[in-house]
């Protein structure tokens, strides 16, 4: 891959991807530039989020936070070419790895029938020295297992009874990670990614007093190679299913 020889390009032979992450803003914090790049190339990318982010804004009641963050997320997806957004309505901050969570994710995989699934880093650390959140760890692991569950007719057979037939068409799962060995070049998607993250204005304002655009720009540049990169990449660990 030009400019970063240690990275392997992600597979590109797919048409529909499902981005499955725990919270509103999770896609924007990591993969927005990749999503913008994919949709600009004519690919169909859809978002499924585990919660509505009701525990995400300090000082704001959960019901109000969920309303605000859902609205911010709906505005955010328009900037990166995504039109389909679904919430699984698990409880923000207390997601548990469980058969219930796996079933819910398997159902949405069977419904949308993607060839490619994208989720976020679910390991103990976000990067060395930075502990990852409990929601990210539980939810991401459930995503990995639910891909297999969605393909197996004997796991959650009630899904078939409800009309959601098994789907074994997911060939790869890409896990967004700052240390990933695979990547997609996203230089043309950076502006859209920044605009998408800016839509999370109330969430960002609760995190820092810095201007929203400054916060969004720093974050997107950070996850695409740093402020001085000549070419920009979003990195992933790739799992073949």
Order of alpha helices (4+ residues) and beta strands (2+ residues): beta-beta-alpha-alpha-beta-alpha-beta-alpha-beta-beta-beta-alpha-alpha-beta-beta-alpha-alpha-alpha-beta
